[in-house]
Amino acid sequence: MDKPIGHWLKHLDNLLEDAMEQALQTTTRREWQVLNQAAQESTYTMPFTGVDEAVERLTAKGWLADGKLTDAGRAAHEEISEKVGHFRQQVLVGVSSQEYLATIDVLRRMSANLTK
């Protein structure tokens, strides 16, 4: 291990941010996260910055109204979901399902250790 986990987490997050915005073209990663949460009617609180700005931009696009998807928002979500699916496949090339699940489990436990 040449670098600590924090380095790789931040590096991957930066790469995901840049690559996803290139893949999506019409929206940002944060806008997608907000749009997807609205589509799932989730009450999950997103643990990152930029959410309020993303809501404002999505509302300005006519995709959200009062925090809920509009018809245009549902159509955009459907179209963008396809791009996100392809993007996720690209990110996971060479990573088995077991490796992915193990990584998520380790990160979840490390997070829990810091919130005790």
N, CA and C atoms as a LAMMPS dump frame, in Angstrom:
ITEM: TIMESTEP
0
ITEM: NUMBER OF ATOMS
348
ITEM: BOX BOUNDS ff ff ff
-5.0000000000000000e+02 5.0000000000000000e+02
-5.0000000000000000e+02 5.0000000000000000e+02
-5.0000000000000000e+02 5.0000000000000000e+02
ITEM: ATOMS id mol type element x y z
1 1 1 N 0.853 -1.179 0
2 1 2 C 0 0 0
3 1 3 C 0.895 1.237 0
4 2 1 N 0.958 1.877 -1.142
5 2 2 C 1.835 3.027 -1.263
6 2 3 C 1.213 4.328 -0.764
7 3 1 N -0.1 4.4 -0.708
8 3 2 C -0.797 5.601 -0.242
9 3 3 C -1.951 5.174 0.666
10 4 1 N -2.321 6.018 1.629
11 4 2 C -3.407 5.645 2.545
12 4 3 C -4.775 5.708 1.867
13 5 1 N -5.747 5.126 2.527
14 5 2 C -7.099 5.027 1.973
15 5 3 C -7.69 6.396 1.662
16 6 1 N -7.419 7.393 2.503
17 6 2 C -7.951 8.733 2.265
18 6 3 C -7.527 9.289 0.918
19 7 1 N -6.284 9.022 0.538
20 7 2 C -5.802 9.469 -0.771
21 7 3 C -6.63 8.846 -1.884
22 8 1 N -6.812 7.524 -1.817
23 8 2 C -7.525 6.823 -2.884
24 8 3 C -9.002 7.188 -2.918
25 9 1 N -9.613 7.399 -1.75
26 9 2 C -11.017 7.812 -1.722
27 9 3 C -11.196 9.169 -2.388
28 10 1 N -10.359 10.127 -2.029
29 10 2 C -10.467 11.473 -2.597
30 10 3 C -10.128 11.457 -4.087
31 11 1 N -9.09 10.707 -4.446
32 11 2 C -8.691 10.608 -5.858
33 11 3 C -9.833 10.012 -6.688
34 12 1 N -10.424 8.931 -6.207
35 12 2 C -11.533 8.3 -6.928
36 12 3 C -12.725 9.237 -7.007
37 13 1 N -13.037 9.93 -5.919
38 13 2 C -14.152 10.864 -5.927
39 13 3 C -13.938 11.951 -6.981
40 14 1 N -12.747 12.5 -7.055
41 14 2 C -12.445 13.524 -8.067
42 14 3 C -12.579 12.958 -9.483
43 15 1 N -12.064 11.754 -9.693
44 15 2 C -12.183 11.124 -11.014
45 15 3 C -13.643 10.851 -11.373
46 16 1 N -14.418 10.368 -10.399
47 16 2 C -15.837 10.114 -10.643
48 16 3 C -16.556 11.406 -11.015
49 17 1 N -16.266 12.473 -10.282
50 17 2 C -16.904 13.771 -10.544
51 17 3 C -16.643 14.216 -11.984
52 18 1 N -15.372 14.21 -12.381
53 18 2 C -14.997 14.678 -13.719
54 18 3 C -15.535 13.762 -14.818
55 19 1 N -15.347 12.457 -14.649
56 19 2 C -15.768 11.508 -15.687
57 19 3 C -17.281 11.456 -15.825
58 20 1 N -17.986 11.577 -14.711
59 20 2 C -19.437 11.511 -14.789
60 20 3 C -19.995 12.745 -15.488
61 21 1 N -19.425 13.901 -15.202
62 21 2 C -19.908 15.106 -15.877
63 21 3 C -19.644 15.041 -17.376
64 22 1 N -18.524 14.438 -17.774
65 22 2 C -18.262 14.242 -19.201
66 22 3 C -19.269 13.266 -19.804
67 23 1 N -19.572 12.204 -19.072
68 23 2 C -20.503 11.19 -19.577
69 23 3 C -21.921 11.734 -19.669
70 24 1 N -22.331 12.54 -18.682
71 24 2 C -23.704 13.028 -18.654
72 24 3 C -23.918 14.228 -19.562
73 25 1 N -22.941 15.086 -19.668
74 25 2 C -22.945 16.27 -20.527
75 25 3 C -24.008 17.307 -20.173
76 26 1 N -25.242 16.921 -19.935
77 26 2 C -26.313 17.896 -19.719
78 26 3 C -26.549 18.213 -18.249
79 27 1 N -25.88 17.502 -17.37
80 27 2 C -26.112 17.678 -15.943
81 27 3 C -24.86 17.312 -15.16
82 28 1 N -24.788 17.768 -13.934
83 28 2 C -23.642 17.448 -13.091
84 28 3 C -23.925 16.2 -12.274
85 29 1 N -22.89 15.679 -11.666
86 29 2 C -23.037 14.507 -10.798
87 29 3 C -23.998 14.825 -9.65
88 30 1 N -23.831 15.987 -9.051
89 30 2 C -24.685 16.367 -7.929
90 30 3 C -26.136 16.507 -8.383
91 31 1 N -26.355 17.102 -9.55
92 31 2 C -27.724 17.213 -10.068
93 31 3 C -28.317 15.826 -10.287
94 32 1 N -27.512 14.911 -10.815
95 32 2 C -28.003 13.554 -11.012
96 32 3 C -28.392 12.939 -9.67
97 33 1 N -27.563 13.107 -8.658
98 33 2 C -27.845 12.518 -7.36
99 33 3 C -29.166 13.051 -6.794
100 34 1 N -29.383 14.345 -6.93
101 34 2 C -30.626 14.948 -6.445
102 34 3 C -31.81 14.454 -7.28
103 35 1 N -31.644 14.441 -8.6
104 35 2 C -32.702 13.984 -9.503
105 35 3 C -33.069 12.535 -9.201
106 36 1 N -32.072 11.696 -9.005
107 36 2 C -32.306 10.286 -8.722
108 36 3 C -32.98 10.097 -7.37
109 37 1 N -32.573 10.865 -6.384
110 37 2 C -33.212 10.784 -5.075
111 37 3 C -34.68 11.192 -5.179
112 38 1 N -34.957 12.248 -5.935
113 38 2 C -36.342 12.698 -6.116
114 38 3 C -37.16 11.628 -6.838
115 39 1 N -36.553 10.956 -7.805
116 39 2 C -37.255 9.904 -8.55
117 39 3 C -37.617 8.735 -7.641
118 40 1 N -36.779 8.487 -6.649
119 40 2 C -37.035 7.388 -5.721
120 40 3 C -37.877 7.837 -4.538
121 41 1 N -38.226 9.132 -4.52
122 41 2 C -38.997 9.711 -3.417
123 41 3 C -38.356 9.367 -2.082
124 42 1 N -37.017 9.48 -2.06
125 42 2 C -36.235 9.132 -0.886
126 42 3 C -36.154 10.301 0.091
127 43 1 N -36.089 9.967 1.364
128 43 2 C -35.886 10.988 2.392
129 43 3 C -34.449 10.971 2.897
130 44 1 N -33.603 10.203 2.225
131 44 2 C -32.181 10.103 2.563
132 44 3 C -31.532 11.48 2.482
133 45 1 N -30.798 11.862 3.506
134 45 2 C -30.081 13.134 3.512
135 45 3 C -28.716 12.916 2.885
136 46 1 N -28.429 13.638 1.826
137 46 2 C -27.175 13.462 1.11
138 46 3 C -26.031 14.118 1.885
139 47 1 N -24.951 13.358 2.093
140 47 2 C -23.863 13.828 2.956
141 47 3 C -22.788 14.635 2.227
142 48 1 N -23.184 15.524 1.342
143 48 2 C -22.183 16.313 0.638
144 48 3 C -22.707 17.701 0.331
145 49 1 N -21.793 18.559 -0.08
146 49 2 C -22.151 19.944 -0.374
147 49 3 C -22.694 20.058 -1.796
148 50 1 N -23.343 21.156 -2.07
149 50 2 C -23.826 21.432 -3.414
150 50 3 C -25.24 20.969 -3.691
151 51 1 N -25.897 20.394 -2.699
152 51 2 C -27.245 19.863 -2.894
153 51 3 C -28.236 20.996 -3.162
154 52 1 N -28.18 22.053 -2.353
155 52 2 C -29.129 23.162 -2.53
156 52 3 C -28.97 23.804 -3.908
157 53 1 N -27.728 23.959 -4.338
158 53 2 C -27.474 24.543 -5.663
159 53 3 C -28.001 23.631 -6.767
160 54 1 N -27.832 22.328 -6.588
161 54 2 C -28.332 21.37 -7.577
162 54 3 C -29.853 21.432 -7.656
163 55 1 N -30.51 21.545 -6.501
164 55 2 C -31.97 21.663 -6.472
165 55 3 C -32.394 22.916 -7.235
166 56 1 N -31.7 24.014 -7.008
167 56 2 C -32.018 25.264 -7.698
168 56 3 C -31.866 25.114 -9.217
169 57 1 N -30.778 24.484 -9.656
170 57 2 C -30.558 24.306 -11.097
171 57 3 C -31.604 23.38 -11.712
172 58 1 N -31.943 22.308 -11.002
173 58 2 C -32.96 21.383 -11.514
174 58 3 C -34.335 22.038 -11.555
175 59 1 N -34.608 22.872 -10.592
176 59 2 C -35.87 23.614 -10.595
177 59 3 C -35.893 24.588 -11.765
178 60 1 N -34.776 25.267 -12.004
179 60 2 C -34.686 26.208 -13.131
180 60 3 C -34.849 25.488 -14.474
181 61 1 N -34.387 24.235 -14.56
182 61 2 C -34.549 23.444 -15.786
183 61 3 C -35.979 22.949 -15.951
184 62 1 N -36.778 23.076 -14.892
185 62 2 C -38.156 22.575 -14.94
186 62 3 C -38.262 21.108 -14.611
187 63 1 N -37.224 20.536 -14.02
188 63 2 C -37.214 19.116 -13.703
189 63 3 C -37.73 18.835 -12.298
190 64 1 N -37.689 19.852 -11.436
191 64 2 C -38.185 19.728 -10.07
192 64 3 C -39.147 20.874 -9.792
193 65 1 N -40.142 20.592 -8.981
194 65 2 C -41.047 21.624 -8.464
195 65 3 C -41.373 21.222 -7.035
196 66 1 N -41.067 22.09 -6.108
197 66 2 C -41.262 21.79 -4.681
198 66 3 C -40.566 20.497 -4.272
199 67 1 N -39.382 20.258 -4.841
200 67 2 C -38.596 19.081 -4.491
201 67 3 C -39.066 17.784 -5.106
202 68 1 N -40.089 17.846 -5.949
203 68 2 C -40.622 16.631 -6.591
204 68 3 C -40.399 16.702 -8.097
205 69 1 N -40.251 15.532 -8.714
206 69 2 C -40.054 15.476 -10.163
207 69 3 C -41.27 15.982 -10.917
208 70 1 N -41.013 16.746 -11.95
209 70 2 C -42.065 17.135 -12.884
210 70 3 C -42.091 16.086 -13.994
211 71 1 N -43.011 16.214 -14.934
212 71 2 C -43.031 15.296 -16.084
213 71 3 C -41.71 15.39 -16.85
214 72 1 N -41.22 16.623 -17.034
215 72 2 C -39.933 16.805 -17.716
216 72 3 C -38.805 16.177 -16.899
217 73 1 N -38.896 16.265 -15.589
218 73 2 C -37.896 15.659 -14.714
219 73 3 C -37.894 14.144 -14.807
220 74 1 N -39.074 13.557 -14.903
221 74 2 C -39.161 12.095 -15.056
222 74 3 C -38.544 11.659 -16.382
223 75 1 N -38.816 12.419 -17.441
224 75 2 C -38.239 12.091 -18.752
225 75 3 C -36.715 12.239 -18.711
226 76 1 N -36.232 13.306 -18.075
227 76 2 C -34.785 13.521 -17.956
228 76 3 C -34.156 12.412 -17.123
229 77 1 N -34.816 12.027 -16.042
230 77 2 C -34.295 10.962 -15.185
231 77 3 C -34.152 9.66 -15.966
232 78 1 N -35.156 9.343 -16.744
233 78 2 C -35.111 8.109 -17.54
234 78 3 C -33.939 8.135 -18.522
235 79 1 N -33.777 9.252 -19.218
236 79 2 C -32.692 9.381 -20.196
237 79 3 C -31.322 9.339 -19.515
238 80 1 N -31.182 10.051 -18.428
239 80 2 C -29.895 10.119 -17.743
240 80 3 C -29.575 8.795 -17.056
241 81 1 N -30.594 8.088 -16.573
242 81 2 C -30.385 6.784 -15.93
243 81 3 C -29.633 5.828 -16.847
244 82 1 N -29.962 5.874 -18.108
245 82 2 C -29.29 5.012 -19.077
246 82 3 C -27.807 5.351 -19.161
247 83 1 N -27.497 6.631 -19.223
248 83 2 C -26.095 7.072 -19.28
249 83 3 C -25.359 6.687 -18
250 84 1 N -26.025 6.838 -16.865
251 84 2 C -25.404 6.495 -15.585
252 84 3 C -25.129 4.994 -15.52
253 85 1 N -26.042 4.187 -16.023
254 85 2 C -25.831 2.741 -16.055
255 85 3 C -24.591 2.368 -16.843
256 86 1 N -24.412 2.988 -18.009
257 86 2 C -23.213 2.735 -18.819
258 86 3 C -21.964 3.207 -18.088
259 87 1 N -22.068 4.367 -17.444
260 87 2 C -20.938 4.916 -16.7
261 87 3 C -20.533 3.969 -15.573
262 88 1 N -21.509 3.47 -14.828
263 88 2 C -21.21 2.559 -13.722
264 88 3 C -20.561 1.275 -14.22
265 89 1 N -21.015 0.781 -15.363
266 89 2 C -20.392 -0.412 -15.938
267 89 3 C -18.924 -0.14 -16.257
268 90 1 N -18.641 1.031 -16.811
269 90 2 C -17.265 1.401 -17.142
270 90 3 C -16.402 1.445 -15.883
271 91 1 N -16.922 2.036 -14.823
272 91 2 C -16.172 2.168 -13.569
273 91 3 C -15.848 0.791 -12.986
274 92 1 N -16.74 -0.169 -13.151
275 92 2 C -16.59 -1.468 -12.511
276 92 3 C -15.906 -2.53 -13.37
277 93 1 N -15.381 -2.15 -14.532
278 93 2 C -14.664 -3.12 -15.361
279 93 3 C -13.507 -3.708 -14.541
280 94 1 N -13.43 -5.021 -14.494
281 94 2 C -12.356 -5.693 -13.776
282 94 3 C -12.599 -5.846 -12.282
283 95 1 N -13.764 -5.418 -11.802
284 95 2 C -14.107 -5.532 -10.383
285 95 3 C -15.264 -6.527 -10.273
286 96 1 N -15.043 -7.584 -9.512
287 96 2 C -16.111 -8.582 -9.368
288 96 3 C -17.186 -8.065 -8.421
289 97 1 N -18.341 -8.693 -8.488
290 97 2 C -19.436 -8.335 -7.578
291 97 3 C -19.007 -8.523 -6.131
292 98 1 N -18.279 -9.594 -5.853
293 98 2 C -17.821 -9.855 -4.495
294 98 3 C -16.847 -8.771 -4.033
295 99 1 N -15.942 -8.344 -4.906
296 99 2 C -14.998 -7.278 -4.54
297 99 3 C -15.729 -5.972 -4.267
298 100 1 N -16.701 -5.666 -5.097
299 100 2 C -17.466 -4.438 -4.915
300 100 3 C -18.202 -4.461 -3.574
301 101 1 N -18.903 -5.56 -3.301
302 101 2 C -19.65 -5.671 -2.05
303 101 3 C -18.725 -5.64 -0.841
304 102 1 N -17.557 -6.277 -0.95
305 102 2 C -16.594 -6.258 0.154
306 102 3 C -16.076 -4.836 0.383
307 103 1 N -15.822 -4.112 -0.676
308 103 2 C -15.353 -2.728 -0.554
309 103 3 C -16.401 -1.864 0.13
310 104 1 N -17.634 -1.994 -0.291
311 104 2 C -18.727 -1.232 0.314
312 104 3 C -18.84 -1.578 1.8
313 105 1 N -18.739 -2.857 2.115
314 105 2 C -18.845 -3.285 3.506
315 105 3 C -17.719 -2.687 4.352
316 106 1 N -16.501 -2.725 3.855
317 106 2 C -15.361 -2.162 4.594
318 106 3 C -15.54 -0.664 4.79
319 107 1 N -15.938 0.049 3.745
320 107 2 C -16.133 1.499 3.858
321 107 3 C -17.268 1.828 4.828
322 108 1 N -18.327 1.049 4.807
323 108 2 C -19.439 1.243 5.735
324 108 3 C -18.974 1.068 7.171
325 109 1 N -18.186 0.005 7.434
326 109 2 C -17.705 -0.248 8.791
327 109 3 C -16.719 0.826 9.249
328 110 1 N -15.854 1.27 8.348
329 110 2 C -14.908 2.334 8.706
330 110 3 C -15.677 3.612 9.042
331 111 1 N -16.718 3.895 8.266
332 111 2 C -17.568 5.072 8.55
333 111 3 C -18.218 4.932 9.915
334 112 1 N -18.728 3.758 10.195
335 112 2 C -19.385 3.517 11.491
336 112 3 C -18.389 3.702 12.632
337 113 1 N -17.154 3.303 12.44
338 113 2 C -16.139 3.461 13.479
339 113 3 C -15.913 4.926 13.829
340 114 1 N -16.091 5.787 12.867
341 114 2 C -15.842 7.213 13.091
342 114 3 C -17.078 7.972 13.568
343 115 1 N -18.228 7.302 13.581
344 115 2 C -19.447 7.97 14.031
345 115 3 C -19.906 7.458 15.397
346 116 1 N -19.076 6.644 16.024
347 116 2 C -19.427 6.103 17.348
348 116 3 C -19.141 7.116 18.419
